[in-house]
Amino acid sequence: MPIFNDTKVAFADKSDAQLRKAYWMFKMIEQPALTSLGTSVLNFTVHNNFPFVTGIVKSTLFEQFCGGETREESMKVVKQLFKRGVGSIFDYSIEGKEDEETFDAVCKEIKDIIRFSVGNPAIPFIVFKPTAFGRIDLYEAVGKGAELTSSQKEEWARVVKRFDEVCGLCHEHNKKVMVDAEETWMQDAADQLCEEMMEKYNQEKPIVWNTIQMYRTGRLKYMEENLQRAREKNYFIGYKIVRGAYMEKERARAEEKGYPDPIQPTKEASDKNYNAGIDFVTNHLDKVSAFFGTHNEISSELIMDKMKSRSLENGNPHIYFGQLYGMSDNISFYLSDKGYNVAKYLPYGPVKDVVPYLTRRARENTSVAGQTGRELGLIKKELDRRKK
Ligand SMILES: Cc1cc2nc3c(=O)[nH]c(=O)nc-3n(C[C@H](O)[C@H](O)[C@H](O)COP(=O)(O)OP(=O)(O)OC[C@H]3O[C@@H](n4cnc5c(N)ncnc54)[C@H](O)[C@@H]3O)c2cc1C
């Protein structure tokens, strides 16, 4: 049996009714027209507090992909996952708001998560998005080296301060923190900030982890340059290695503005690059630690093989595997069962704030399309198995 096909293990915590509901939901997500219409209707109705719709969303999409409306409410899921050896990474998902008040509020929430999770091994990482702390246009301007006005300089200083407060607090409490990667046009400034934070806080061990999107061209070179700098300045590197979630947007913008497409030309090229990322990490474990955020079974198996060929124990502290809550439980629980380090992103927050995040996930076809088919196949297999 292919290794990640044990649906009995994958869905041990799910009742038949929960599985049927999940099946129905993935079926809906699979229909692009429905998803598109559904997302507009959903965003509108939930945002405008139609209690009936909010209730339905809460017991369907929200229950499948989120921990709860608050951290406390989400602890039930955290405990359930940890019982099976899987960690949780609280993902506070307010999207699309770009004002200083929201940036400060999110920063405060992230710091509260850090304090909330001190000493709790069920929550091994903290995570945040750079654009949760500052405007995307500002990141772009800083990354391009544009001349900033004095008010923009002050604004940027506040972004740096938010990064520094979160990374500093993680350092103080010995918590690892991952910084998500976003659009290429804002990423240079975010990378720069992550490098500064790594130099400051990763002197003894990797506390700050940046995200590398392997669907981008030129990322291996970037990692090599980083490694050289880390060796010179004597600090450790932490990376989350993903394929990347913004392909359609990246290609459309590159075409519109007439610059070279920053994304690998094909899926195969992205896969090859991802594998090269696995090699890079496993070749430099003295300096580099990595969290492989992927739902790809071949990649996951390849990482296991590389670890084996280097005689690394499954629970080697430099290597983590990660999936999103509500997806790829067949990979997560298989790996945790075998003693690998695994953690899942666990979005939480008020239903109306999380819906834009959930619908974005559904809309991004290339990152969800293949996955939806895989989830449906697995759920069906388990339901059939239970009937026998
Ligand atoms: C725990 C976790 C954290 C994540 N954090 C981030 C993050 O910080 N930033 C971020 O951008 N994404 C993030 N992602 C999403 C991730 O980048 C992928 O979009 C998603 O996981 C699907 O890729 P895969 O490796 O799981 O699966 P696969 O199904 O094997 O790969 C799908 C991916 O392949 C690439 N691809 C598909 N078609 C093509 C094509 N024609 N040409 C080139 N490439 C193609 C795209 O990246 C697509 O998303 C995260 C995912 C996880 C599980």
The ligand as a Tripos MOL2 file, in Angstrom:
@<TRIPOS>MOLECULE
LIG
   53    58     1     0     0
SMALL
NO_CHARGES

@<TRIPOS>ATOM
      1 C1          1.8250   24.6920    6.3630 C.3       1 LIG1
      2 C2          1.7920   25.4820    5.0970 C.ar      1 LIG1
      3 C3          2.2370   26.8010    5.0900 C.ar      1 LIG1
      4 C4          2.2000   27.5570    3.9020 C.ar      1 LIG1
      5 N1          2.6940   28.8380    3.8910 N.ar      1 LIG1
      6 C5          2.7680   29.5250    2.7200 C.ar      1 LIG1
      7 C6          3.3730   30.8220    2.6380 C.ar      1 LIG1
      8 O1          3.8550   31.3660    3.6290 O.2       1 LIG1
      9 N2          3.4140   31.4320    1.4330 N.ar      1 LIG1
     10 C7          2.9030   30.8540    0.2880 C.ar      1 LIG1
     11 O2          3.0080   31.4380   -0.7960 O.2       1 LIG1
     12 N3          2.3120   29.6430    0.3440 N.ar      1 LIG1
     13 C8          2.2390   28.9630    1.5200 C.ar      1 LIG1
     14 N4          1.6460   27.7330    1.5510 N.ar      1 LIG1
     15 C9          0.9370   27.2100    0.3450 C.3       1 LIG1
     16 C10         1.9020   26.5250   -0.5760 C.3       1 LIG1
     17 O3          2.7960   27.4580   -1.1180 O.3       1 LIG1
     18 C11         1.1840   25.8130   -1.7500 C.3       1 LIG1
     19 O4          0.4280   26.7230   -2.4890 O.3       1 LIG1
     20 C12         0.2680   24.6910   -1.3590 C.3       1 LIG1
     21 O5          0.7330   24.0080   -0.2230 O.3       1 LIG1
     22 C13         0.1680   23.7000   -2.5390 C.3       1 LIG1
     23 O6          1.4410   23.1430   -2.8220 O.3       1 LIG1
     24 P1          1.8300   21.6580   -2.3700 P.3       1 LIG1
     25 O7          3.2980   21.5330   -2.3010 O.co2     1 LIG1
     26 O8          1.1280   21.4040   -1.0950 O.co2     1 LIG1
     27 O9          1.1290   20.7040   -3.4300 O.3       1 LIG1
     28 P2          1.1610   20.4900   -5.0010 P.3       1 LIG1
     29 O10        -0.2580   20.2080   -5.3500 O.co2     1 LIG1
     30 O11         2.1820   19.4890   -5.3560 O.co2     1 LIG1
     31 O12         1.6050   21.8370   -5.6710 O.3       1 LIG1
     32 C14         0.7380   22.8440   -6.0930 C.3       1 LIG1
     33 C15         1.6200   24.0530   -6.2670 C.3       1 LIG1
     34 O13         2.5210   23.8450   -7.3730 O.3       1 LIG1
     35 C16         2.7740   25.0730   -8.0210 C.3       1 LIG1
     36 N5          2.2740   25.0060   -9.4080 N.ar      1 LIG1
     37 C17         1.0770   24.4760   -9.8200 C.ar      1 LIG1
     38 N6          0.9290   24.6050  -11.1600 N.ar      1 LIG1
     39 C18         2.0600   25.2090  -11.6100 C.ar      1 LIG1
     40 C19         2.4900   25.6190  -12.8990 C.ar      1 LIG1
     41 N7          1.7360   25.4480  -13.9890 N.pl3     1 LIG1
     42 N8          3.7000   26.2410  -13.0100 N.ar      1 LIG1
     43 C20         4.4920   26.4370  -11.9200 C.ar      1 LIG1
     44 N9          4.1340   26.0550  -10.6640 N.ar      1 LIG1
     45 C21         2.9240   25.4570  -10.5030 C.ar      1 LIG1
     46 C22         2.0110   26.1440   -7.2270 C.3       1 LIG1
     47 O14         2.8960   26.6520   -6.2430 O.3       1 LIG1
     48 C23         0.8960   25.3450   -6.5830 C.3       1 LIG1
     49 O15         0.3920   25.9600   -5.4080 O.3       1 LIG1
     50 C24         1.6890   26.9760    2.7210 C.ar      1 LIG1
     51 C25         1.2530   25.6420    2.7350 C.ar      1 LIG1
     52 C26         1.3050   24.9040    3.8910 C.ar      1 LIG1
     53 C27         0.8440   23.4870    3.8520 C.3       1 LIG1
@<TRIPOS>BOND
     1     1     2 1
     2     2     3 ar
     3     2    52 ar
     4     3     4 ar
     5     4     5 ar
     6     4    50 ar
     7     5     6 ar
     8     6     7 ar
     9     6    13 1
    10     7     8 2
    11     7     9 ar
    12     9    10 ar
    13    10    11 2
    14    10    12 ar
    15    12    13 ar
    16    13    14 ar
    17    14    15 1
    18    14    50 ar
    19    15    16 1
    20    16    17 1
    21    16    18 1
    22    18    19 1
    23    18    20 1
    24    20    21 1
    25    20    22 1
    26    22    23 1
    27    23    24 1
    28    24    25 2
    29    24    26 1
    30    24    27 1
    31    27    28 1
    32    28    29 2
    33    28    30 1
    34    28    31 1
    35    31    32 1
    36    32    33 1
    37    33    34 1
    38    33    48 1
    39    34    35 1
    40    35    36 1
    41    35    46 1
    42    36    37 ar
    43    36    45 ar
    44    37    38 ar
    45    38    39 ar
    46    39    40 ar
    47    39    45 ar
    48    40    41 1
    49    40    42 ar
    50    42    43 ar
    51    43    44 ar
    52    44    45 ar
    53    46    47 1
    54    46    48 1
    55    48    49 1
    56    50    51 ar
    57    51    52 ar
    58    52    53 1
@<TRIPOS>SUBSTRUCTURE
     1 LIG1         1 GROUP 0 **** ****
